[in-house]
Amino acid sequence: MKQLASRLRRLDDALADLPLEEPMLLTELDGFLTGILVCPDAIPPAEWLQSVWGSDDSGVAPFDDPLDVQWFADAVVARHAEIARDLARGKLRPIFDVDERNGDVLWELWIEVVPVV
């Protein structure tokens, strides 16, 4: 992955710290949000945010501090808005991981399908 802005590095760390067996990676989140935005029907964050943080059926986010919930939701929605602006300008800038051994772009993670709960 190319050098990320500090806000995206922080979001990447927060995703990795989620108490899930396989938390969403930043590149997966980026592809997921792009998919939501290009969907022909608008999907409000209340319908897809739970898929990002992997909460149980109660819809409660897995954070101890309500401020952490707010920061996380704000960070994800900010990335969503940034992707929307890029799409409107016709200049999408996806976040891809790169294999450090050979420099290959690992685009497959970006298009991985994540079910919306």
C-alpha positions in Angstrom: 0.0 0.0 0.0 1.4 3.4 -0.9 2.0 5.9 1.9 -1.4 6.7 3.5 -2.6 9.9 5.1 -2.5 9.6 8.9 -6.3 9.6 9.1 -6.4 6.5 6.8 -3.6 4.8 8.8 -5.6 5.4 11.9 -8.7 3.9 10.3 -6.7 1.0 9.1 -5.4 0.4 12.6 -9.0 0.7 14.0 -10.3 -1.9 11.5 -7.5 -4.3 12.4 -8.3 -3.9 16.1 -12.0 -4.8 15.8 -12.8 -7.9 17.8 -13.6 -10.0 14.8 -12.1 -13.3 13.5 -11.4 -11.6 10.1 -11.9 -7.8 10.3 -12.2 -5.8 7.1 -8.9 -4.5 5.7 -8.7 -0.9 4.6 -8.5 -1.9 0.9 -11.7 -4.1 1.4 -13.4 -1.1 3.1 -12.5 1.1 0.2 -13.9 -1.3 -2.4 -17.0 -1.9 -0.2 -17.7 1.8 0.0 -17.1 2.3 -3.7 -19.6 -0.5 -4.4 -22.2 1.1 -2.2 -21.7 4.4 -4.0 -22.1 3.0 -7.5 -25.2 1.0 -6.6 -28.2 2.3 -8.5 -30.1 2.7 -5.3 -28.8 4.9 -2.5 -28.0 2.9 0.6 -27.9 4.9 3.9 -25.0 4.3 6.3 -27.4 2.9 8.9 -27.9 -0.1 6.6 -24.2 -0.9 5.8 -22.1 0.4 8.7 -22.9 -2.6 10.8 -21.2 -4.8 8.1 -18.0 -2.8 8.5 -17.7 -3.1 12.3 -19.2 -6.6 12.4 -21.6 -6.1 15.2 -24.0 -8.8 16.3 -27.7 -8.8 15.5 -28.3 -6.1 18.1 -26.6 -3.6 15.9 -24.4 -2.4 18.8 -20.9 -1.5 17.7 -18.1 -3.5 19.4 -16.5 -0.5 21.2 -16.2 0.2 24.9 -16.3 3.9 24.6 -19.1 5.8 22.8 -16.6 8.3 21.6 -14.8 5.5 19.8 -18.0 4.5 18.1 -18.5 8.1 16.9 -14.9 8.5 15.8 -15.0 5.2 13.8 -18.4 6.0 12.2 -17.2 9.5 11.3 -13.9 8.1 9.8 -15.8 5.6 7.7 -18.4 8.1 6.5 -15.6 10.6 5.7 -13.9 8.0 3.5 -17.3 7.3 1.9 -17.7 11.1 1.1 -14.2 11.3 -0.2 -14.8 8.4 -2.6 -18.1 10.0 -3.7 -16.3 13.3 -4.5 -13.6 11.3 -6.5 -16.3 9.5 -8.4 -18.1 12.7 -9.2 -14.9 14.2 -10.6 -14.2 11.0 -12.6 -10.9 10.5 -10.7 -11.3 7.5 -8.4 -8.3 6.8 -6.3 -8.7 3.3 -4.9 -6.6 2.1 -2.0 -4.9 -1.1 -3.1 -2.5 -3.2 -1.1 0.8 -4.0 -2.8 2.8 -7.2 -2.4 6.1 -6.0 -0.9 8.0 -8.9 -2.3 7.4 -8.1 -6.0 5.4 -4.9 -6.2 2.2 -6.6 -7.5 -1.0 -4.7 -6.9 -3.4 -6.9 -4.8 -6.6 -5.6 -6.4 -8.6 -8.8 -5.6 -9.1 -7.7 -2.0 -10.6 -4.4 -3.2 -13.4 -6.2 -5.0 -14.1 -8.8 -2.4 -17.8 -9.1 -1.8 -18.8 -8.2 1.8 -22.4 -9.0 2.7 -24.5 -6.2 4.0 -26.4 -7.3 7.1 
